[in-house]
Amino acid sequence: MIRDMDTVAWYKQFWPWFIIFFPVLAIVAGIITLIIAINSPNPLVEDDYYKAGLAINRSLEREQLALSLGLHAKLSYPKDSKELTLELLGDLEPPVMLSVIFSHPTKEKWDRRATLSHLQGHTYSGPLDLPVEGAWNVAVEGADHSWAFQGRVNLPASQPAELVAE
């Protein structure tokens, strides 16, 4: 019986294929990973760190002003709606327009900017079409860009989401 095993060709036996399988699998997985890496650049990596640092300093000044004014907002974006309503509260004369920036945590192509018009009192409204439901980083800033504050909300939501300058 041992003699019969010795005469069988190597490619008809189990163990050579078992040993070859894992290196071939690693090569195929490496090629697939390379293709994904080439076709999906990482937008979270900053090219110019110096300019980003300057922008952070400017942003901190704007957030400090929002904090000193005691600004906070209530966002309403119900399910099946394409309209965003925002109530801006704090020690501030209501501006004519607001900008609200929605940034998806991982997909830059889903980021949106909404320009809201003043309706009455402290209420603003404007069109918004978010591509997916879930967590969003939200930044609210005045039309003159002198103040801004941000937070994280889950949208769409049945209850208004609260954003507070911190």
DSSP file (Angstrom, degrees, kcal/mol; ACC not computed):
  #  RESIDUE AA STRUCTURE BP1 BP2  ACC     N-H-->O    O-->H-N    N-H-->O    O-->H-N    TCO  KAPPA ALPHA  PHI   PSI    X-CA   Y-CA   Z-CA
    1    1 A M     >        0   0    0      0, 0.0     4,-1.4     0, 0.0     3,-0.2   0.000 360.0 360.0 360.0 -37.9    0.0    0.0    0.0
    2    2 A I  H  >  +     0   0    0      1,-0.2     4,-1.6     2,-0.2     3,-0.1   0.878 360.0  57.6 -63.3 -36.6    2.9    2.4    0.7
    3    3 A R  H  > S+     0   0    0      1,-0.2     4,-0.8     2,-0.2    -1,-0.2   0.851 101.8  54.4 -63.3 -35.6    4.2    1.6   -2.7
    4    4 A D  H  > S+     0   0    0     -3,-0.2     4,-0.5     1,-0.2     3,-0.4   0.872 105.9  52.4 -67.2 -37.5    0.9    2.7   -4.3
    5    5 A M  H >< S+     0   0    0     -4,-1.4     3,-0.8     1,-0.2    -1,-0.2   0.850 105.2  56.1 -66.6 -34.8    1.1    6.1   -2.6
    6    6 A D  H 3< S+     0   0    0     -4,-1.6    -1,-0.2     1,-0.2    -2,-0.2   0.763 104.7  52.1 -70.1 -23.8    4.6    6.6   -3.9
    7    7 A T  H 3< S+     0   0    0     -4,-0.8     2,-0.3    -3,-0.4    -1,-0.2   0.568  85.1 101.7 -91.3  -8.0    3.6    6.1   -7.5
    8    8 A V  S << S-     0   0    0     -3,-0.8     5,-0.1    -4,-0.5    -3,-0.0  -0.587  83.8-106.3 -76.4 136.5    0.7    8.7   -7.4
    9    9 A A    >   -     0   0    0     -2,-0.3     3,-1.5     1,-0.1     4,-0.2  -0.258  25.2-118.5 -61.6 149.8    1.6   12.0   -9.1
   10   10 A W  G >  S+     0   0    0      1,-0.3     3,-1.5     2,-0.2    -1,-0.1   0.836 111.1  58.4 -62.3 -34.4    2.3   14.9   -6.7
   11   11 A Y  G 3  S+     0   0    0      1,-0.3    -1,-0.3     5,-0.1    -2,-0.1   0.559 100.2  58.5 -76.1  -6.0   -0.5   17.1   -8.1
   12   12 A K  G <  S+     0   0    0     -3,-1.5    -1,-0.3     4,-0.0     2,-0.2   0.395  92.0  89.1 -98.2   1.2   -3.1   14.3   -7.3
   13   13 A Q  S <> S-     0   0    0     -3,-1.5     4,-0.6    -4,-0.2    -8,-0.0  -0.651  74.7-132.8-100.1 158.0   -2.2   14.4   -3.6
   14   14 A F  H  > S+     0   0    0     -2,-0.2     4,-2.0     1,-0.1     3,-0.4   0.925  92.5  60.4 -74.6 -48.6   -3.8   16.6   -0.9
   15   15 A W  H  > S+     0   0    0      1,-0.2     4,-2.3     2,-0.2     5,-0.2   0.826  99.1  53.0 -62.7 -40.4   -0.8   18.0    1.0
   16   16 A P  H  > S+     0   0    0      0, 0.0     4,-2.2     0, 0.0    -1,-0.2   0.925 113.0  46.2 -60.5 -40.3    1.0   19.9   -1.8
   17   17 A W  H  X S+     0   0    0     -4,-0.6     4,-2.0    -3,-0.4    -2,-0.2   0.873 110.7  52.9 -68.4 -36.1   -2.2   21.7   -2.6
   18   18 A F  H  X S+     0   0    0     -4,-2.0     4,-0.8     1,-0.2    -1,-0.2   0.903 112.2  45.3 -63.3 -41.8   -2.8   22.4    1.1
   19   19 A I  H  < S+     0   0    0     -4,-2.3    -2,-0.2     1,-0.2    -1,-0.2   0.870 115.2  46.8 -71.1 -37.1    0.6   23.9    1.4
   20   20 A I  H  X S+     0   0    0     -4,-2.2     4,-1.8    -5,-0.2     5,-0.2   0.804  99.1  72.0 -73.6 -30.0    0.3   26.0   -1.8
   21   21 A F  H  X S+     0   0    0     -4,-2.0     4,-2.5     1,-0.2    -1,-0.2   0.890  94.2  49.9 -56.8 -47.5   -3.2   27.3   -1.0
   22   22 A F  H  X S+     0   0    0     -4,-0.8     4,-2.2     2,-0.2    -1,-0.2   0.895 110.7  46.5 -69.1 -42.7   -2.1   29.7    1.8
   23   23 A P  H  > S+     0   0    0      0, 0.0     4,-2.0     0, 0.0    -1,-0.2   0.905 114.8  48.7 -63.7 -37.7    0.7   31.6    0.0
   24   24 A V  H  X S+     0   0    0     -4,-1.8     4,-2.4     2,-0.2    -2,-0.2   0.907 110.3  51.6 -66.0 -40.6   -1.6   31.9   -3.1
   25   25 A L  H  X S+     0   0    0     -4,-2.5     4,-2.5    -5,-0.2    -1,-0.2   0.898 109.0  50.8 -61.3 -41.3   -4.4   33.2   -0.9
   26   26 A A  H  X S+     0   0    0     -4,-2.2     4,-2.1     2,-0.2    -1,-0.2   0.883 110.2  49.4 -64.6 -39.4   -2.0   35.8    0.7
   27   27 A I  H  X S+     0   0    0     -4,-2.0     4,-2.2     2,-0.2    -2,-0.2   0.927 112.3  47.1 -65.5 -45.4   -0.9   37.0   -2.8
   28   28 A V  H  X S+     0   0    0     -4,-2.4     4,-2.3     1,-0.2    -2,-0.2   0.919 112.8  49.2 -63.5 -44.0   -4.5   37.4   -4.0
   29   29 A A  H  X S+     0   0    0     -4,-2.5     4,-2.4     1,-0.2    -1,-0.2   0.883 110.3  52.0 -63.9 -37.9   -5.5   39.2   -0.8
   30   30 A G  H  X S+     0   0    0     -4,-2.1     4,-2.3     2,-0.2    -1,-0.2   0.900 109.7  48.4 -64.0 -41.5   -2.5   41.5   -1.2
   31   31 A I  H  X S+     0   0    0     -4,-2.2     4,-2.2     2,-0.2    -2,-0.2   0.913 112.2  48.8 -65.6 -42.7   -3.5   42.4   -4.8
   32   32 A I  H  X S+     0   0    0     -4,-2.3     4,-2.3     2,-0.2    -2,-0.2   0.916 111.6  49.7 -63.1 -43.1   -7.1   43.1   -3.7
   33   33 A T  H  X S+     0   0    0     -4,-2.4     4,-2.5     1,-0.2    -2,-0.2   0.897 110.0  51.1 -62.5 -41.1   -5.9   45.3   -0.9
   34   34 A L  H  X S+     0   0    0     -4,-2.3     4,-2.2     2,-0.2    -1,-0.2   0.911 109.8  49.6 -62.4 -43.7   -3.6   47.2   -3.3
   35   35 A I  H  X S+     0   0    0     -4,-2.2     4,-2.2     2,-0.2    -2,-0.2   0.915 112.2  47.8 -62.6 -43.9   -6.5   47.8   -5.7
   36   36 A I  H  X S+     0   0    0     -4,-2.3     4,-1.2     1,-0.2    -2,-0.2   0.916 111.7  50.4 -63.3 -43.1   -8.7   49.1   -2.9
   37   37 A A  H  < S+     0   0    0     -4,-2.5    -2,-0.2     1,-0.2    -1,-0.2   0.876 112.3  46.7 -64.5 -38.1   -6.0   51.4   -1.6
   38   38 A I  H  < S+     0   0    0     -4,-2.2    -1,-0.2     1,-0.2    -2,-0.2   0.895 116.4  43.4 -70.9 -39.8   -5.3   52.8   -5.0
   39   39 A N  H  < S+     0   0    0     -4,-2.2    -1,-0.2     1,-0.2    -2,-0.2   0.565 113.6  52.6 -84.6  -8.6   -9.0   53.4   -5.8
   40   40 A S  S  < S-     0   0    0     -4,-1.2    -1,-0.2    -3,-0.2    -4,-0.0  -0.705  72.5-166.9-129.1  80.3   -9.9   54.8   -2.4
   41   41 A P        -     0   0    0      0, 0.0    -3,-0.1     0, 0.0     3,-0.0  -0.344  29.4-113.0 -65.7 151.1   -7.7   57.7   -1.3
   42   42 A N    >   -     0   0    0      1,-0.2     3,-1.1    -5,-0.1    -2,-0.0  -0.755  27.8-173.1 -89.8 106.5   -8.0   58.7    2.3
   43   43 A P  T 3  S+     0   0    0      0, 0.0    -1,-0.2     0, 0.0    64,-0.1   0.580  77.1  74.4 -76.1  -6.7   -9.5   62.2    2.5
   44   44 A L  T 3  S+     0   0    0     62,-0.1     2,-0.5     2,-0.1    -2,-0.0   0.609  76.0  91.1 -80.7 -10.7   -8.9   62.3    6.3
   45   45 A V  S <  S-     0   0    0     -3,-1.1     2,-0.4     1,-0.0     0, 0.0  -0.748  74.9-137.4 -88.7 128.6   -5.1   62.8    5.8
   46   46 A E        -     0   0    0     -2,-0.5     3,-0.2     1,-0.1    -2,-0.1  -0.716  11.7-164.1 -89.4 130.0   -4.1   66.5    5.7
   47   47 A D  S    S+     0   0    0     -2,-0.4     2,-0.7     1,-0.2    -1,-0.1   0.903  82.9  40.2 -78.5 -43.4   -1.6   67.5    3.1
   48   48 A D     >  +     0   0    0      1,-0.2     4,-1.8     2,-0.1    -1,-0.2  -0.834  62.8 177.8-113.7  95.0   -0.6   70.9    4.5
   49   49 A Y  H  > S+     0   0    0     -2,-0.7     4,-2.2    -3,-0.2    -1,-0.2   0.822  78.7  58.0 -66.9 -32.5   -0.4   70.7    8.3
   50   50 A Y  H  > S+     0   0    0      2,-0.2     4,-2.1     1,-0.2    -1,-0.2   0.944 108.7  43.9 -64.7 -48.3    0.7   74.3    8.7
   51   51 A K  H  > S+     0   0    0      1,-0.2     4,-2.3     2,-0.2    -1,-0.2   0.881 112.6  53.3 -64.2 -37.3   -2.4   75.7    7.0
   52   52 A A  H  X S+     0   0    0     -4,-1.8     4,-1.9     1,-0.2    -1,-0.2   0.893 107.7  51.4 -64.4 -38.3   -4.6   73.3    8.9
   53   53 A G  H  X S+     0   0    0     -4,-2.2     4,-1.9     2,-0.2    -2,-0.2   0.895 109.5  49.2 -65.5 -40.4   -3.0   74.5   12.2
   54   54 A L  H  X S+     0   0    0     -4,-2.1     4,-2.1     1,-0.2    -2,-0.2   0.903 110.3  51.2 -63.9 -40.9   -3.7   78.2   11.3
   55   55 A A  H  X S+     0   0    0     -4,-2.3     4,-2.4     1,-0.2    -2,-0.2   0.865 106.9  54.2 -64.5 -36.0   -7.3   77.3   10.5
   56   56 A I  H  X S+     0   0    0     -4,-1.9     4,-2.5     2,-0.2    -1,-0.2   0.918 107.4  50.2 -64.4 -42.7   -7.6   75.5   13.8
   57   57 A N  H  X S+     0   0    0     -4,-1.9     4,-1.7     2,-0.2    -2,-0.2   0.922 112.3  46.9 -61.5 -43.5   -6.5   78.7   15.6
   58   58 A R  H  X S+     0   0    0     -4,-2.1     4,-1.9     1,-0.2    -1,-0.2   0.893 111.8  51.8 -63.4 -39.5   -9.0   80.8   13.7
   59   59 A S  H  X S+     0   0    0     -4,-2.4     4,-2.4     1,-0.2    -2,-0.2   0.885 106.0  54.1 -65.0 -39.0  -11.7   78.2   14.4
   60   60 A L  H  X S+     0   0    0     -4,-2.5     4,-2.2     1,-0.2    -1,-0.2   0.885 106.9  51.6 -63.8 -38.0  -10.9   78.3   18.2
   61   61 A E  H  X S+     0   0    0     -4,-1.7     4,-1.9     2,-0.2    -1,-0.2   0.912 110.8  48.0 -63.4 -42.4  -11.4   82.1   18.2
   62   62 A R  H  X S+     0   0    0     -4,-1.9     4,-2.0     1,-0.2    86,-1.2   0.885 112.0  49.4 -66.6 -38.2  -14.8   81.8   16.5
   63   63 A E  H  X S+     0   0    0     -4,-2.4     4,-2.3     2,-0.2    -1,-0.2   0.860 107.7  54.6 -69.4 -34.8  -15.8   79.0   19.0
   64   64 A Q  H  X S+     0   0    0     -4,-2.2     4,-2.5     2,-0.2    -2,-0.2   0.905 108.2  49.3 -63.5 -40.7  -14.7   81.2   21.9
   65   65 A L  H  X S+     0   0    0     -4,-1.9     4,-1.8     2,-0.2    -2,-0.2   0.920 110.5  50.0 -64.0 -43.4  -17.0   84.0   20.7
   66   66 A A  H  <>S+     0   0    0     -4,-2.0     5,-2.3    82,-0.4     4,-0.5   0.889 111.4  49.7 -61.6 -38.9  -19.9   81.6   20.3
   67   67 A L  H ><5S+     0   0    0     -4,-2.3     3,-1.1     1,-0.2    -2,-0.2   0.914 109.1  50.7 -66.0 -43.0  -19.3   80.4   23.9
   68   68 A S  H 3<5S+     0   0    0     -4,-2.5    -1,-0.2     1,-0.3    -2,-0.2   0.805 110.3  50.4 -67.0 -27.4  -19.1   83.9   25.3
   69   69 A L  T 3<5S-     0   0    0     -4,-1.8    22,-2.8    -5,-0.2    -1,-0.3   0.541 109.9-126.4 -83.7  -7.4  -22.4   84.7   23.5
   70   70 A G  T < 5 -     0   0    0     -3,-1.1    -3,-0.2    -4,-0.5     2,-0.2   0.864  43.1-179.4  66.4  37.2  -24.0   81.5   25.0
   71   71 A L      < +     0   0    0     -5,-2.3    94,-2.2    19,-0.1     2,-0.3  -0.451  12.0 156.5 -75.6 140.0  -25.1   80.2   21.6
   72   72 A H  E     -AB  89 164A   0     17,-2.3    17,-3.2    92,-0.2     2,-0.3  -0.968  19.4-154.7-153.4 159.6  -26.9   77.0   21.2
   73   73 A A  E     -AB  88 163A   0     90,-3.0    90,-2.9    -2,-0.3     2,-0.5  -0.951  13.3-143.6-139.0 153.5  -29.3   75.6   18.6
   74   74 A K  E     -AB  87 162A   0     13,-1.8    13,-2.1    -2,-0.3     2,-0.4  -0.981  22.2-157.2-118.0 118.3  -32.0   73.1   18.2
   75   75 A L  E     -AB  86 161A   0     86,-3.3    86,-2.8    -2,-0.5     2,-0.5  -0.798   6.8-168.8 -97.4 133.7  -32.0   71.2   14.8
   76   76 A S  E     +A   85   0A   0      9,-3.0     9,-2.4    -2,-0.4    82,-0.1  -0.977  21.4 152.0-123.1 118.7  -35.1   69.7   13.4
   77   77 A Y        -     0   0    0     -2,-0.5    80,-1.3    80,-0.3     7,-0.1  -0.674  27.5-161.8-142.5  83.1  -34.8   67.3   10.4
   78   78 A P    >   -     0   0    0      0, 0.0     3,-1.1     0, 0.0     5,-0.2  -0.202  32.3 -87.2 -67.7 158.7  -37.6   64.8   10.5
   79   79 A K  T 3  S+     0   0    0      1,-0.2     3,-0.1    78,-0.1    78,-0.0  -0.324 114.4  21.5 -61.7 146.7  -37.5   61.6    8.5
   80   80 A D  T 3  S+     0   0    0      1,-0.2     2,-0.4    -3,-0.1    -1,-0.2   0.755 101.4 120.0  63.0  27.6  -38.8   61.9    4.9
   81   81 A S    <   -     0   0    0     -3,-1.1    -1,-0.2    -4,-0.1     3,-0.0  -0.916  49.1-168.4-120.0 148.7  -38.1   65.6    5.0
   82   82 A K        +     0   0    0     -2,-0.4    46,-2.6    -3,-0.1     2,-0.4   0.062  67.4  90.9-115.6  20.0  -35.9   67.7    2.8
   83   83 A E  E     - C   0 127A   0     44,-0.3     2,-0.5    -5,-0.2    -2,-0.0  -0.976  59.5-156.0-125.4 126.5  -36.2   70.8    5.0
   84   84 A L  E     - C   0 126A   0     42,-3.1    42,-1.9    -2,-0.4     2,-0.4  -0.864   8.1-167.5-101.0 131.8  -33.9   71.7    7.9
   85   85 A T  E     -AC  76 125A   0     -9,-2.4    -9,-3.0    -2,-0.5     2,-0.4  -0.975   6.0-174.5-119.4 134.4  -35.3   73.9   10.7
   86   86 A L  E     -AC  75 124A   0     38,-2.6    38,-2.9    -2,-0.4     2,-0.6  -0.992  15.6-157.2-132.2 134.6  -32.9   75.5   13.2
   87   87 A E  E     -AC  74 123A   0    -13,-2.1   -13,-1.8    -2,-0.4     2,-0.6  -0.954  15.1-158.7-110.5 114.3  -33.7   77.5   16.3
   88   88 A L  E     -A   73   0A   0     34,-2.6     2,-0.3    -2,-0.6   -15,-0.2  -0.834  13.8-178.5 -98.5 120.9  -30.7   79.7   17.3
   89   89 A L  E     +A   72   0A   0    -17,-3.2   -17,-2.3    -2,-0.6     2,-0.3  -0.894  27.4  78.3-121.0 149.2  -30.7   80.8   20.9
   90   90 A G  S    S-     0   0    0     -2,-0.3     2,-1.8   -19,-0.2   -20,-0.2  -0.866  88.4 -46.8 145.4-176.6  -28.2   83.0   22.8
   91   91 A D  S    S+     0   0    0    -22,-2.8     2,-0.3    -2,-0.3   -20,-0.1  -0.552  94.9 106.8 -87.7  73.5  -27.2   86.6   23.4
   92   92 A L  S    S-     0   0    0     -2,-1.8    -2,-0.1   -22,-0.1   -23,-0.0  -0.991  75.1-114.6-154.1 137.4  -27.1   87.6   19.7
   93   93 A E        -     0   0    0     -2,-0.3    -2,-0.1     1,-0.1    29,-0.0  -0.641  54.0-103.1 -69.1 125.3  -29.1   89.7   17.3
   94   94 A P        -     0   0    0      0, 0.0    -1,-0.1     0, 0.0    27,-0.1  -0.301  37.4-134.0 -58.2 121.8  -30.5   87.0   14.9
   95   95 A P        -     0   0    0      0, 0.0     3,-0.1     0, 0.0    -3,-0.0  -0.267  16.3-116.1 -70.1 164.7  -28.5   87.2   11.6
   96   96 A V  S    S+     0   0    0      1,-0.1    22,-1.9    21,-0.1     2,-0.3   0.862  94.4  15.0 -69.5 -36.7  -30.2   87.2    8.3
   97   97 A M  E     -D  117   0A   0     20,-0.2    46,-1.0    27,-0.1     2,-0.3  -0.952  63.1-159.8-139.0 156.6  -28.7   83.9    7.2
   98   98 A L  E     -DE 116 142A   0     18,-2.0    18,-2.7    -2,-0.3     2,-0.5  -0.954  12.3-140.8-130.4 152.2  -26.8   81.0    8.8
   99   99 A S  E     -DE 115 141A   0     42,-2.6    42,-2.5    -2,-0.3     2,-0.5  -0.962  14.6-169.6-111.5 133.6  -24.6   78.3    7.3
  100  100 A V  E     -DE 114 140A   0     14,-2.9    14,-3.1    -2,-0.5     2,-0.5  -0.987   5.9-159.8-123.9 122.7  -24.8   74.8    8.6
  101  101 A I  E     -DE 113 139A   0     38,-2.9    38,-2.1    -2,-0.5     2,-0.6  -0.898   0.9-162.1-107.8 124.5  -22.2   72.3    7.6
  102  102 A F  E     -DE 112 138A   0     10,-3.5    10,-2.7    -2,-0.5     2,-0.5  -0.927  10.0-173.6-106.5 117.8  -22.9   68.6    7.8
  103  103 A S  E     - E   0 137A   0     34,-3.1    34,-2.8    -2,-0.6     5,-0.1  -0.952  18.9-138.6-115.5 125.3  -19.8   66.4    7.7
  104  104 A H        -     0   0    0     -2,-0.5    32,-0.1     3,-0.4     7,-0.1  -0.626  21.5-126.3 -76.9 139.1  -20.0   62.6    7.6
  105  105 A P  S    S+     0   0    0      0, 0.0    -1,-0.1     0, 0.0     3,-0.1   0.789  99.0   9.1 -59.6 -29.1  -17.4   61.0    9.9
  106  106 A T  S    S+     0   0    0      1,-0.2     2,-0.7   -63,-0.0   -62,-0.1   0.624 116.1  67.8-127.0 -18.9  -15.9   58.8    7.2
  107  107 A K    >   -     0   0    0      1,-0.2     3,-1.4   -64,-0.1    -3,-0.4  -0.869  48.9-175.0-115.6 101.8  -17.2   59.8    3.7
  108  108 A E  G >  S+     0   0    0     -2,-0.7     3,-1.6     1,-0.3    -1,-0.2   0.821  82.9  65.1 -62.7 -31.9  -16.2   63.2    2.5
  109  109 A K  G 3  S+     0   0    0      1,-0.3    -1,-0.3     3,-0.0    -2,-0.0   0.661  97.1  57.3 -68.8 -13.8  -18.4   62.9   -0.6
  110  110 A W  G <  S+     0   0    0     -3,-1.4    -1,-0.3    -6,-0.1    -2,-0.2   0.465  78.2 120.6 -93.5  -2.6  -21.5   62.9    1.6
  111  111 A D    <   -     0   0    0     -3,-1.6     2,-0.3    -4,-0.2    -8,-0.2  -0.324  43.2-170.3 -63.0 143.8  -20.7   66.2    3.3
  112  112 A R  E     -D  102   0A   0    -10,-2.7   -10,-3.5     2,-0.0     2,-0.4  -0.968  17.8-153.7-137.0 151.1  -23.3   68.9    2.8
  113  113 A R  E     -D  101   0A   0     -2,-0.3     2,-0.4   -12,-0.2   -12,-0.2  -0.995  12.8-166.1-123.8 131.3  -23.7   72.7    3.4
  114  114 A A  E     -D  100   0A   0    -14,-3.1   -14,-2.9    -2,-0.4     2,-0.6  -0.964  10.2-152.0-118.6 133.8  -27.1   74.2    4.0
  115  115 A T  E     -D   99   0A   0     -2,-0.4     2,-0.4    12,-0.2   -16,-0.2  -0.927  19.3-158.4-103.2 119.2  -27.8   78.0    3.9
  116  116 A L  E     -D   98   0A   0    -18,-2.7   -18,-2.0    -2,-0.6     2,-0.3  -0.811   4.1-143.6-104.5 137.8  -30.7   78.8    6.2
  117  117 A S  E     -DF  97 125A   0      8,-2.6     8,-2.1    -2,-0.4     2,-0.3  -0.731  26.4-106.3 -97.8 147.2  -32.8   81.9    5.9
  118  118 A H  E     + F   0 124A   0    -22,-1.9     6,-0.2    -2,-0.3     3,-0.1  -0.567  37.6 175.0 -72.9 127.0  -34.2   83.8    8.8
  119  119 A L  E     -     0   0A   0      4,-2.9     2,-0.3    -2,-0.3    -1,-0.2   0.881  57.1 -42.2 -94.9 -68.8  -38.0   83.2    9.2
  120  120 A Q  E >  S- F   0 123A   0      3,-0.6     3,-2.5     0, 0.0    -1,-0.3  -0.972 103.6 -10.0-161.3 152.6  -39.1   84.9   12.4
  121  121 A G  T 3  S-     0   0    0     -2,-0.3   -34,-0.0     1,-0.3    -3,-0.0  -0.378 129.0 -26.9  58.8-117.8  -37.8   85.3   15.9
  122  122 A H  T 3  S+     0   0    0     -2,-0.3   -34,-2.6    -4,-0.0     2,-0.4   0.111 108.9 116.0-113.6  18.6  -34.9   82.9   16.3
  123  123 A T  E <   -CF  87 120A   0     -3,-2.5    -4,-2.9   -36,-0.2    -3,-0.6  -0.748  37.8-178.9-101.3 137.4  -36.0   80.3   13.7
  124  124 A Y  E     -CF  86 118A   0    -38,-2.9   -38,-2.6    -2,-0.4     2,-0.3  -0.927   2.0-175.5-128.9 152.8  -34.2   79.5   10.4
  125  125 A S  E     +CF  85 117A   0     -8,-2.1    -8,-2.6    -2,-0.3   -40,-0.2  -0.996  11.4 147.4-149.7 152.1  -35.1   77.2    7.6
  126  126 A G  E     -C   84   0A   0    -42,-1.9   -42,-3.1    -2,-0.3   -10,-0.1  -0.967  46.8 -77.0-173.9 164.6  -33.6   75.9    4.4
  127  127 A P  E     +C   83   0A   0      0, 0.0     2,-0.3     0, 0.0   -44,-0.3  -0.436  44.8 171.1 -74.5 145.3  -33.4   72.9    2.1
  128  128 A L        -     0   0    0    -46,-2.6     2,-0.5    -2,-0.1   -14,-0.1  -0.954  17.7-170.1-154.4 134.5  -31.2   69.9    3.0
  129  129 A D        -     0   0    0     -2,-0.3   -47,-0.1   -45,-0.0   -46,-0.0  -0.867  10.9-166.0-128.4  97.2  -30.8   66.5    1.4
  130  130 A L        -     0   0    0     -2,-0.5   -19,-0.1     1,-0.1    -2,-0.0  -0.688  14.3-146.1 -83.5 133.0  -28.7   64.1    3.5
  131  131 A P  S    S+     0   0    0      0, 0.0     2,-0.3     0, 0.0    -1,-0.1   0.800  76.3  17.3 -71.9 -28.7  -27.6   61.0    1.6
  132  132 A V  S    S-     0   0    0    -22,-0.1     2,-0.2     2,-0.0    23,-0.1  -0.950  75.2-114.5-140.9 159.2  -27.7   58.6    4.6
  133  133 A E        +     0   0    0     -2,-0.3     2,-0.3    21,-0.1    21,-0.0  -0.571  67.5  62.7 -86.0 156.5  -29.1   58.4    8.1
  134  134 A G  E    S- G   0 155A   0     21,-2.7    21,-2.6    -2,-0.2     2,-0.2  -0.897  84.4  -4.2 134.1-158.8  -26.9   58.3   11.1
  135  135 A A  E     - G   0 154A   0     -2,-0.3     2,-0.4    19,-0.2    19,-0.2  -0.530  57.1-178.7 -78.9 135.8  -24.3   60.3   13.0
  136  136 A W  E     - G   0 153A   0     17,-3.0    17,-2.5    -2,-0.2     2,-0.5  -0.990  28.3-131.4-133.8 141.1  -23.2   63.7   11.6
  137  137 A N  E     -EG 103 152A   0    -34,-2.8   -34,-3.1    -2,-0.4     2,-0.4  -0.841  34.0-163.8 -86.8 127.1  -20.7   66.3   12.7
  138  138 A V  E     -EG 102 151A   0     13,-3.1    13,-2.4    -2,-0.5     2,-0.4  -0.950  13.7-172.1-121.8 132.5  -22.6   69.6   12.5
  139  139 A A  E     -EG 101 150A   0    -38,-2.1   -38,-2.9    -2,-0.4     2,-0.5  -0.990   5.6-163.0-122.4 131.1  -21.1   73.1   12.5
  140  140 A V  E     +EG 100 149A   0      9,-3.1     9,-2.2    -2,-0.4     2,-0.3  -0.947  16.7 170.8-112.1 130.6  -23.2   76.3   12.7
  141  141 A E  E     -EG  99 148A   0    -42,-2.5   -42,-2.6    -2,-0.5     7,-0.2  -0.987  31.8-109.6-140.9 151.7  -21.7   79.6   11.7
  142  142 A G  E >   -E   98   0A   0      5,-1.5     3,-1.4    -2,-0.3   -44,-0.2  -0.256  35.4-107.5 -72.9 164.3  -23.0   83.1   11.1
  143  143 A A  T 3  S+     0   0    0    -46,-1.0    -1,-0.1     1,-0.3   -45,-0.1   0.805 121.9  50.5 -64.2 -29.5  -23.1   84.7    7.7
  144  144 A D  T 3  S-     0   0    0      3,-0.0    -1,-0.3     1,-0.0   -46,-0.0   0.449 105.9-129.6 -88.2   0.3  -20.1   86.9    8.5
  145  145 A H  S <  S+     0   0    0     -3,-1.4    -2,-0.1     2,-0.1     3,-0.1   0.704  71.7 125.1  61.1  23.4  -18.1   83.9    9.8
  146  146 A S  S    S+     0   0    0      1,-0.1     2,-0.3   -81,-0.0   -81,-0.2   0.749  73.4  24.2 -83.9 -23.5  -17.3   85.7   13.0
  147  147 A W        +     0   0    0    -82,-0.1    -5,-1.5   -83,-0.1     2,-0.3  -0.955  64.1 166.7-137.6 157.2  -18.6   82.9   15.3
  148  148 A A  E     -G  141   0A   0    -86,-1.2   -82,-0.4    -2,-0.3     2,-0.3  -0.964   8.1-175.4-163.1 151.4  -19.2   79.2   15.0
  149  149 A F  E     -G  140   0A   0     -9,-2.2    -9,-3.1    -2,-0.3     2,-0.3  -0.975  10.0-163.0-147.7 161.4  -19.9   76.2   17.1
  150  150 A Q  E     +G  139   0A   0     -2,-0.3     2,-0.3   -11,-0.2   -11,-0.2  -0.900  13.9 157.2-143.6 167.0  -20.2   72.5   16.4
  151  151 A G  E     -G  138   0A   0    -13,-2.4   -13,-3.1    -2,-0.3     2,-0.4  -0.932  38.2 -93.7-169.3-171.0  -21.5   69.2   17.7
  152  152 A R  E     +G  137   0A   0     -2,-0.3     2,-0.3   -15,-0.2   -15,-0.2  -0.988  39.2 171.3-128.3 131.7  -22.6   65.7   16.8
  153  153 A V  E     -G  136   0A   0    -17,-2.5   -17,-3.0    -2,-0.4     2,-0.6  -0.930  32.2-124.7-136.4 158.9  -26.2   64.7   16.0
  154  154 A N  E     -G  135   0A   0     -2,-0.3   -19,-0.2   -19,-0.2   -21,-0.1  -0.936  43.7-130.7-103.6 122.1  -28.1   61.7   14.7
  155  155 A L  E    S+G  134   0A   0    -21,-2.6   -21,-2.7    -2,-0.6     2,-0.1  -0.948  75.9  34.1-131.3 150.7  -30.3   62.6   11.8
  156  156 A P  S    S+     0   0    0      0, 0.0     2,-0.3     0, 0.0   -22,-0.1   0.642  81.3 173.2 -70.5 159.7  -33.0   62.3   10.8
  157  157 A A        -     0   0    0    -80,-1.3   -80,-0.3    -2,-0.1     4,-0.1  -0.971  41.7-139.6-138.3 150.2  -34.6   62.4   14.3
  158  158 A S  S    S+     0   0    0     -2,-0.3    -1,-0.1   -80,-0.1    -3,-0.0   0.784  95.0  48.3 -78.3 -27.3  -38.1   62.5   15.6
  159  159 A Q  S    S-     0   0    0    -82,-0.1   -82,-0.2    -3,-0.1   -84,-0.1  -0.833 102.5 -93.1-110.2 150.7  -37.1   65.0   18.3
  160  160 A P        -     0   0    0      0, 0.0     2,-0.3     0, 0.0   -84,-0.2  -0.362  40.5-128.9 -60.3 139.4  -35.0   68.2   17.8
  161  161 A A  E     -B   75   0A   0    -86,-2.8   -86,-3.3    -4,-0.1     2,-0.4  -0.733  18.5-133.5 -92.2 139.9  -31.3   67.7   18.3
  162  162 A E  E     -B   74   0A   0     -2,-0.3     2,-0.4   -88,-0.2   -88,-0.2  -0.803  18.8-173.1-100.4 131.7  -29.4   70.1   20.6
  163  163 A L  E     -B   73   0A   0    -90,-2.9   -90,-3.0    -2,-0.4     2,-0.4  -0.991   7.9-172.1-119.9 130.6  -26.1   71.7   19.7
  164  164 A V  E     -B   72   0A   0     -2,-0.4     2,-0.3   -92,-0.2   -92,-0.2  -0.980  27.5-118.1-127.0 134.9  -24.3   73.8   22.4
  165  165 A A              0   0    0    -94,-2.2   -16,-0.1    -2,-0.4   -14,-0.1  -0.559 360.0 360.0 -68.2 127.1  -21.2   76.0   22.1
  166  166 A E              0   0    0     -2,-0.3    -1,-0.2   -16,-0.2  -102,-0.1   0.341 360.0 360.0-126.2 360.0  -18.5   74.5   24.3
